[in-house]
Amino acid sequence: MDKIKSLHSVSSVYFFILAFAYIVMVLAFRNGFMADFFFALMRILDIPFAFVSLMYGFTTLALQINIGRDEESSLSPWILVVLTICLILFGAVVFVNFAFPSQL
């Protein structure tokens, strides 16, 4: 359980940094400020942002599912279900990213 807490704290920092950077990039792109540079940066950072977002979401759900259990006992079997759903979502994001590239 300590590993999930550590992963949650690290992924939360990266999630908020990437989310803030992504919002700044979108605003700059929409206003035409260095649009080509920020468009390329958004295309590069979309998969890492999706990965960190799903990792942060998975660890949050895993901590909430395991909230009533002892620290020494095993993890809930529902955590495997949540992990599987997160991996399927990440695979879908990667598939859509490479199968349908942006034409802008």
N, C-alpha and C positions, 0 to 999 in steps of 0.2 A: 504494500500500500504506500510505503514511503517513496517508491519509484514513481508511482502515479502522481503523487503530490509534487515531486520534483519536476516531472515532465510537465505538469500543469502550470507550475510557476514559470518555467522557462518558455513554454509555448505561449503563455499569456503575454509575456514581454514582447516576443517576436510578433505575435498577432497584433498588438496595439501599434507597434512600430510600423509594420507593413500596412496596416489599415490606414493609419494617418498618412503615410507616404503615398498610398494609392489614391486617397481622397485629394491630396495636393496635386498629384499628377493628372487626375481627371479634371479638376478645376482649371489647371493650367492648359490642358489640351483643349478644353471647351472654349476657353477665352483666346486661343490662338497664340499663347505665349510659348515659344519653342515647341510647337505642336509635334513636329517630326521626332524630336528627341524623346519627348514624353510618351508619344505613341509607341515607339520602339521599346522604351523602358516598361510600359504597361504590358506589352506582349511578352517580355522576358519574365516579368515578375508575377504573371497570373497563376502559373502552376505552383511556385513556392508559396504564394499567398493562399491558394486553395489547400495546399498540404498543411500549412500552419493553422489555418482556420479549422480544418477537420480534426487536427490533433488537439487543438484547444477545446473544441466541442466534445471530442471523445473523452478527454480527461475530465472535463466538467461533468459529463453524464456518468462516467465511471465512479467519480467521487460521490455523486448523489445516489447512485444505486447502492454503493457499499457503505452508506452512512450509518446504518444500524448494526453493522458487523464489528466484531472485535478486530483489533490490529493484528493479532496473531493468527486468526482464522483465515481460511482460503477466500479467494475472491468469489463474487457472485457469478453464476453461469451466464447471467444476462449481459455481462460485460463482453463476452465473446460475440453475442448477437449485435451489440452496438459497434464493436470493432469491425465486424463483417459488413455492416451497413456503411460505415465510414470508408472502408476500403472500396466498396462498390461505387460509392459516390465519387471518390477520388479517381477511380478508373474511368468513370463516365466523364469527368472533367477533362482528363488527359485525352480521352478518345475524341471528344468534341473539339478540343483545342487543336489536335493534329488532323482530324478528318475534315473539319470545316474552317480553314484558316480565314482570317479577316481579309477583306479585299480593299480596305481603305488605303 
